[in-house]
């Protein structure tokens, strides 16, 4: 009976240990891949973190963002909320698709908002405060308070705006002007 118990306990322990190691390995590898991907962004360097950079119109040759949305102009920010929260303000354009997405280090999108939701809930201007924990920031106005996941205090913010007619320079310039009105600043 003792031998059967020891064998069963050994099998259970092996299965539990295998599961823990498997999940830990996949998680660590995912974070490693994301960190490598973030380093490919021009604003990854520490001095450019928490700054919004506005990209040109996306084509099939632009591969900085995986599987890019065609005819989109993307603004990106490598955020770092380890020391202080950040405040993001953006204008929601009329007549075109617009979205904002926050991605953690595990590649998961943990916050997203599109133009229809934004206009219905917040109006033409969207204000978001990203912090490492909601308990560290109390909303003072209509801003959305988002807490970064525990292991994702460094991550990626993407703002996508679709250009209706990419062959029309006026449409591209209109989206550029909308991009320029968006900004990020640290919260004191």
C-alpha beads as a LAMMPS data file, in Angstrom:
LAMMPS data file: protein, C-alpha beads

188 atoms
187 bonds

1 atom types
1 bond types

-500.0 500.0 xlo xhi
-500.0 500.0 ylo yhi
-500.0 500.0 zlo zhi

Masses

1 110.0

Atoms # bond

1 1 1 0.000 0.000 0.000
2 1 1 2.827 2.425 0.806
3 1 1 4.488 1.718 -2.546
4 1 1 1.227 2.395 -4.465
5 1 1 0.738 5.608 -2.516
6 1 1 4.299 6.750 -3.246
7 1 1 3.940 6.008 -6.957
8 1 1 0.583 7.848 -7.143
9 1 1 1.984 10.809 -5.193
10 1 1 5.037 10.880 -7.490
11 1 1 2.829 10.887 -10.598
12 1 1 0.627 13.674 -9.239
13 1 1 3.676 15.708 -8.248
14 1 1 5.208 15.164 -11.694
15 1 1 2.014 16.301 -13.441
16 1 1 1.677 19.387 -11.246
17 1 1 5.343 20.280 -11.699
18 1 1 5.084 19.746 -15.467
19 1 1 2.065 22.087 -15.650
20 1 1 3.768 24.786 -13.568
21 1 1 6.949 24.635 -15.655
22 1 1 4.988 24.622 -18.916
23 1 1 2.898 27.669 -17.977
24 1 1 5.932 29.494 -16.575
25 1 1 7.944 28.762 -19.710
26 1 1 5.212 29.928 -22.086
27 1 1 4.651 33.085 -20.029
28 1 1 8.361 33.941 -19.865
29 1 1 8.779 33.311 -23.602
30 1 1 5.782 35.535 -24.416
31 1 1 7.240 38.396 -22.359
32 1 1 10.616 37.888 -24.025
33 1 1 9.064 38.050 -27.514
34 1 1 7.078 41.164 -26.643
35 1 1 10.153 42.909 -25.261
36 1 1 12.012 42.116 -28.505
37 1 1 9.065 43.468 -30.530
38 1 1 8.856 46.663 -28.463
39 1 1 12.571 47.265 -29.005
40 1 1 11.780 47.461 -32.734
41 1 1 9.728 50.616 -32.205
42 1 1 11.682 53.830 -32.679
43 1 1 10.321 55.238 -29.395
44 1 1 11.484 52.309 -27.235
45 1 1 14.520 54.132 -25.859
46 1 1 13.951 55.319 -22.301
47 1 1 14.198 59.005 -23.231
48 1 1 11.296 58.586 -25.669
49 1 1 9.024 56.473 -23.507
50 1 1 5.664 58.028 -22.611
51 1 1 5.750 60.083 -25.799
52 1 1 3.324 59.694 -28.674
53 1 1 4.816 59.187 -32.139
54 1 1 2.665 59.533 -35.245
55 1 1 3.221 57.183 -38.144
56 1 1 2.622 57.546 -41.833
57 1 1 -0.135 55.770 -43.683
58 1 1 0.162 51.996 -43.338
59 1 1 0.795 49.892 -46.420
60 1 1 1.389 46.203 -46.955
61 1 1 5.142 46.910 -46.796
62 1 1 4.992 48.508 -43.311
63 1 1 5.626 45.672 -40.882
64 1 1 6.486 47.463 -37.623
65 1 1 3.010 46.615 -36.322
66 1 1 2.144 42.953 -36.964
67 1 1 -0.716 42.498 -39.461
68 1 1 -1.281 46.246 -39.921
69 1 1 -4.706 47.623 -40.769
70 1 1 -4.549 48.810 -44.380
71 1 1 -4.985 52.546 -44.933
72 1 1 -4.511 53.336 -41.256
73 1 1 -2.380 55.982 -39.675
74 1 1 -1.096 54.707 -36.361
75 1 1 0.203 56.684 -33.410
76 1 1 2.236 54.661 -30.939
77 1 1 3.610 55.095 -27.466
78 1 1 5.845 52.802 -25.470
79 1 1 4.556 53.568 -22.006
80 1 1 6.296 53.185 -18.682
81 1 1 4.152 53.710 -15.567
82 1 1 6.630 52.313 -13.032
83 1 1 7.209 55.725 -11.420
84 1 1 4.249 57.885 -12.405
85 1 1 0.916 57.562 -14.225
86 1 1 0.495 59.022 -17.695
87 1 1 -2.334 61.151 -19.077
88 1 1 -3.452 60.700 -22.690
89 1 1 -5.804 63.051 -24.500
90 1 1 -7.074 62.378 -28.012
91 1 1 -9.679 63.792 -30.370
92 1 1 -12.224 61.346 -31.791
93 1 1 -12.643 62.120 -35.501
94 1 1 -15.977 62.200 -37.300
95 1 1 -16.742 59.914 -40.204
96 1 1 -13.763 57.568 -39.935
97 1 1 -12.904 54.566 -37.813
98 1 1 -10.697 55.389 -34.840
99 1 1 -9.553 53.211 -31.953
100 1 1 -7.170 53.210 -29.052
101 1 1 -5.692 50.021 -27.577
102 1 1 -3.405 49.355 -24.624
103 1 1 -1.217 46.238 -24.898
104 1 1 0.657 44.643 -22.015
105 1 1 3.965 42.822 -22.096
106 1 1 2.147 39.515 -22.500
107 1 1 0.775 40.749 -25.856
108 1 1 -2.758 40.937 -24.451
109 1 1 -4.898 43.936 -25.235
110 1 1 -6.286 44.942 -21.849
111 1 1 -8.060 48.180 -22.824
112 1 1 -9.673 49.230 -26.072
113 1 1 -12.045 51.960 -27.140
114 1 1 -13.362 52.732 -30.618
115 1 1 -14.841 55.908 -32.091
116 1 1 -18.494 54.936 -31.555
117 1 1 -18.008 53.941 -27.900
118 1 1 -15.880 57.027 -27.244
119 1 1 -18.366 59.490 -28.741
120 1 1 -21.335 57.869 -27.000
121 1 1 -19.696 57.775 -23.574
122 1 1 -17.181 60.629 -23.513
123 1 1 -17.860 62.995 -26.412
124 1 1 -15.376 64.303 -28.962
125 1 1 -12.388 64.278 -26.587
126 1 1 -11.127 61.209 -24.758
127 1 1 -8.932 61.462 -21.696
128 1 1 -7.277 58.352 -20.266
129 1 1 -5.028 58.040 -17.237
130 1 1 -2.857 54.922 -17.232
131 1 1 -1.416 53.940 -13.891
132 1 1 0.242 50.914 -12.381
133 1 1 -2.667 50.518 -9.971
134 1 1 -6.078 52.208 -9.811
135 1 1 -5.596 52.892 -6.125
136 1 1 -2.748 55.305 -6.930
137 1 1 -4.920 57.689 -8.948
138 1 1 -8.310 59.201 -8.262
139 1 1 -10.197 60.550 -11.303
140 1 1 -10.772 64.298 -11.122
141 1 1 -12.916 64.700 -14.210
142 1 1 -14.293 62.643 -17.052
143 1 1 -11.052 60.737 -17.621
144 1 1 -10.960 56.984 -17.882
145 1 1 -8.632 55.428 -15.315
146 1 1 -6.930 52.273 -16.564
147 1 1 -4.588 50.145 -14.472
148 1 1 -1.762 48.389 -16.290
149 1 1 -1.521 44.680 -15.485
150 1 1 0.960 43.844 -12.726
151 1 1 3.721 42.596 -15.054
152 1 1 2.942 45.132 -17.803
153 1 1 4.012 48.452 -16.377
154 1 1 5.876 48.881 -19.661
155 1 1 3.816 48.261 -22.774
156 1 1 2.364 49.695 -25.961
157 1 1 -0.437 52.121 -26.756
158 1 1 -1.729 52.234 -30.330
159 1 1 -4.149 54.801 -31.749
160 1 1 -5.450 53.828 -35.187
161 1 1 -7.278 56.140 -37.565
162 1 1 -8.462 54.815 -40.920
163 1 1 -7.937 57.034 -43.967
164 1 1 -11.054 56.754 -46.116
165 1 1 -9.306 57.503 -49.420
166 1 1 -5.512 57.085 -49.163
167 1 1 -5.043 58.426 -52.684
168 1 1 -6.510 61.784 -51.606
169 1 1 -3.859 63.972 -49.904
170 1 1 -6.601 66.007 -48.173
171 1 1 -7.822 62.883 -46.343
172 1 1 -4.291 62.055 -45.229
173 1 1 -3.705 65.638 -44.041
174 1 1 -7.017 65.617 -42.149
175 1 1 -5.948 62.496 -40.229
176 1 1 -2.482 63.996 -39.608
177 1 1 -4.108 67.028 -37.985
178 1 1 -6.185 64.743 -35.748
179 1 1 -3.029 62.818 -34.799
180 1 1 -1.201 66.027 -33.845
181 1 1 -3.957 66.956 -31.365
182 1 1 -3.328 63.779 -29.358
183 1 1 -0.713 63.966 -26.609
184 1 1 0.638 62.133 -23.602
185 1 1 2.143 63.615 -20.466
186 1 1 3.195 62.260 -17.109
187 1 1 0.974 62.939 -14.113
188 1 1 2.715 64.631 -11.207

Bonds

1 1 1 2
2 1 2 3
3 1 3 4
4 1 4 5
5 1 5 6
6 1 6 7
7 1 7 8
8 1 8 9
9 1 9 10
10 1 10 11
11 1 11 12
12 1 12 13
13 1 13 14
14 1 14 15
15 1 15 16
16 1 16 17
17 1 17 18
18 1 18 19
19 1 19 20
20 1 20 21
21 1 21 22
22 1 22 23
23 1 23 24
24 1 24 25
25 1 25 26
26 1 26 27
27 1 27 28
28 1 28 29
29 1 29 30
30 1 30 31
31 1 31 32
32 1 32 33
33 1 33 34
34 1 34 35
35 1 35 36
36 1 36 37
37 1 37 38
38 1 38 39
39 1 39 40
40 1 40 41
41 1 41 42
42 1 42 43
43 1 43 44
44 1 44 45
45 1 45 46
46 1 46 47
47 1 47 48
48 1 48 49
49 1 49 50
50 1 50 51
51 1 51 52
52 1 52 53
53 1 53 54
54 1 54 55
55 1 55 56
56 1 56 57
57 1 57 58
58 1 58 59
59 1 59 60
60 1 60 61
61 1 61 62
62 1 62 63
63 1 63 64
64 1 64 65
65 1 65 66
66 1 66 67
67 1 67 68
68 1 68 69
69 1 69 70
70 1 70 71
71 1 71 72
72 1 72 73
73 1 73 74
74 1 74 75
75 1 75 76
76 1 76 77
77 1 77 78
78 1 78 79
79 1 79 80
80 1 80 81
81 1 81 82
82 1 82 83
83 1 83 84
84 1 84 85
85 1 85 86
86 1 86 87
87 1 87 88
88 1 88 89
89 1 89 90
90 1 90 91
91 1 91 92
92 1 92 93
93 1 93 94
94 1 94 95
95 1 95 96
96 1 96 97
97 1 97 98
98 1 98 99
99 1 99 100
100 1 100 101
101 1 101 102
102 1 102 103
103 1 103 104
104 1 104 105
105 1 105 106
106 1 106 107
107 1 107 108
108 1 108 109
109 1 109 110
110 1 110 111
111 1 111 112
112 1 112 113
113 1 113 114
114 1 114 115
115 1 115 116
116 1 116 117
117 1 117 118
118 1 118 119
119 1 119 120
120 1 120 121
121 1 121 122
122 1 122 123
123 1 123 124
124 1 124 125
125 1 125 126
126 1 126 127
127 1 127 128
128 1 128 129
129 1 129 130
130 1 130 131
131 1 131 132
132 1 132 133
133 1 133 134
134 1 134 135
135 1 135 136
136 1 136 137
137 1 137 138
138 1 138 139
139 1 139 140
140 1 140 141
141 1 141 142
142 1 142 143
143 1 143 144
144 1 144 145
145 1 145 146
146 1 146 147
147 1 147 148
148 1 148 149
149 1 149 150
150 1 150 151
151 1 151 152
152 1 152 153
153 1 153 154
154 1 154 155
155 1 155 156
156 1 156 157
157 1 157 158
158 1 158 159
159 1 159 160
160 1 160 161
161 1 161 162
162 1 162 163
163 1 163 164
164 1 164 165
165 1 165 166
166 1 166 167
167 1 167 168
168 1 168 169
169 1 169 170
170 1 170 171
171 1 171 172
172 1 172 173
173 1 173 174
174 1 174 175
175 1 175 176
176 1 176 177
177 1 177 178
178 1 178 179
179 1 179 180
180 1 180 181
181 1 181 182
182 1 182 183
183 1 183 184
184 1 184 185
185 1 185 186
186 1 186 187
187 1 187 188
